[in-house]
Amino acid sequence: MLNIRPVSDLRNKFPEIEETVIKNREPVFLTKNGYGSMVVMSLEQYSALTDGIELALDEADRAAALSDVRHTGEEVFDRVRKTLYGRKTL
């Protein structure tokens, strides 16, 4: 179940939030005036979300350094759209 708390809890109940984030390994969703504001998560959780993306970007940078071929944003998105529309939708 999502752990949703007011942003004021970050200041007033930091130890509780820290325990939830670090010990329970769950993100905490913070609201301000009833609307979503931010998510607090551990460095471990953040790394799990971003490490794969960072590796893929590093690989793309290496591939780009070895090639003179460049594509416009429009060309890239056209290729992505063709790939998506060519597949069955779930």
TADAGI-V652629 format. One record per residue. N is the residue number from 1. PHI is phi in whole degrees, 0 to 359 (NA if undefined). Layout:
N PHI
N PHI
//
This chain:
1 NA
2 294
3 260
4 248
5 220
6 291
7 300
8 298
9 295
10 298
11 277
12 275
13 225
14 306
15 302
16 294
17 295
18 301
19 297
20 299
21 288
22 271
23 284
24 271
25 55
26 236
27 288
28 243
29 265
30 254
31 243
32 228
33 56
34 84
35 242
36 303
37 239
38 197
39 236
40 252
41 216
42 287
43 300
44 298
45 296
46 298
47 298
48 299
49 283
50 253
51 301
52 297
53 293
54 299
55 296
56 296
57 293
58 298
59 297
60 296
61 298
62 296
63 296
64 295
65 293
66 268
67 228
68 268
69 286
70 229
71 240
72 285
73 301
74 297
75 297
76 297
77 291
78 298
79 295
80 296
81 299
82 298
83 294
84 294
85 288
86 281
87 264
88 289
89 276
90 276
//
